Amino acid sequence: MTNLALAALLIGTTGAGYCACRVIALLFGEDQRTRNDRAAARRILRHNPPTEQQAPGTDHDLLLDAHLAYHGPTAARKETQQP
């Protein structure tokens, strides 16, 4: 009877420890997709580095093209309607 109680206590303690580790990993750890995305980005940059320095927000022509594609050419004109 004592060995059975000891085995049940050991199984319960192990299960509680496993559940606690999983909860801590879910609350404070990263998900697998984030780790895979970061690893893929590092691998791409290591094997195929960018040819020029990338600086976001400096290409005004690209911004104008995106504005025209989203709003159309009529939104780019500043015309007032004549009454």
N, C-alpha and C positions, 0 to 999 in steps of 0.2 A: 504494500500500500504506500509506503514512503517513497519508493522508487517511481511509482506512477505519479504521485504528487510533484516530485522533483522534476520529472520529465515535462509535466504540464506547465509548471512554473518556467522552465527553461524555454519551452516553445512560446509561451505567452510573452516573455521578456524579449525574445528574438523578434517576434512579430511586431511588438510595440516599438522596438528600436528601428526596425525596417520602415514602419509607417512614419515615424518621426523624421527619419532621413529623407524620405520621399516628400513629405510636406515642406521641409526646409529647402529642398532642391527646387520644388515648384514655386515657392514664395520668393526665394532670393537668387536662384540660378537662371541662366539663359535657356531658352528652348533650343532644341536641336537644329531647327531651321536657321536660327541666327548664327549659330556656330558654323554651319555648312556654308551659309552665304558669305561670311567673313573669310573662311578658308578658300572658297572659290575666287573671291576678289583678290586675295593675296596671290593665289596661283596665277591668275590672269595677268596681274601687274608684274609678277616676276618673269613670266615668259614673254609677255607682249607689252612692254612699257609704252606709255603715251609718247608720241613723237614731238609734242610741244607742251609747254607748261599750260596746264588747264587753270584758268581763272574764271570762276563763275560770275556772270553778270556783266561781262565786258563787251559782248558782241551785240551791238545795237541793231544791226541788220537782221539778225536771227530773231530778236525780240519783235521787230516790226513784222517780220514774216509770220510769226506766231499770232500776233494781234490781228493781222489781215485774215489768216486762216480761220480764226475763231469768230471774229465779228463781221468779216466781209469787207469789201472795199468801200462801202457807203459809210461805215463808221469811221474811216480814216479821214474823210473829208469834213472840214469844219465849215459847213454852209448854213446860213440862216435862211429861213423861208421868207419870201416876200409876201406881205399881206395883200 
